[in-house]
């Protein structure tokens, strides 16, 4: 993967869609936050979905490339 892959995180929404986001902060986890998911508007279904970082080891290069082209516009929580 090139520099682009290092600057973006490939995520999977609760519906199973793969896309990418510019940021996925995990350092702000406090006792009130449960699990690694974040609310992100999925660019495929246009709904707010709980999304988690995708396991890149289970994805093909084509799936990763396509996900990097599908960019989430907003990061909410």
Rosetta blueprint (number, residue, H / E / L):
1 X L
2 X L
3 X H
4 X H
5 X H
6 X H
7 X H
8 X L
9 X E
10 X E
11 X E
12 X E
13 X E
14 X L
15 X L
16 X L
17 X L
18 X E
19 X E
20 X E
21 X E
22 X L
23 X L
24 X L
25 X L
26 X L
27 X L
28 X L
29 X L
30 X L
31 X L
32 X L
33 X L
34 X L
35 X L
36 X L
37 X L
38 X E
39 X E
40 X E
41 X E
42 X L
43 X L
44 X L
45 X L
46 X L
47 X L
48 X E
49 X E
50 X E
51 X E
52 X E
53 X E
54 X L
55 X L
56 X H
57 X H
58 X H
59 X L
60 X L
61 X H
62 X H
63 X H
64 X H
65 X H
66 X H
67 X H
68 X H
69 X H
70 X L
71 X E
72 X L
73 X L
74 X L
75 X E
76 X L
77 X L
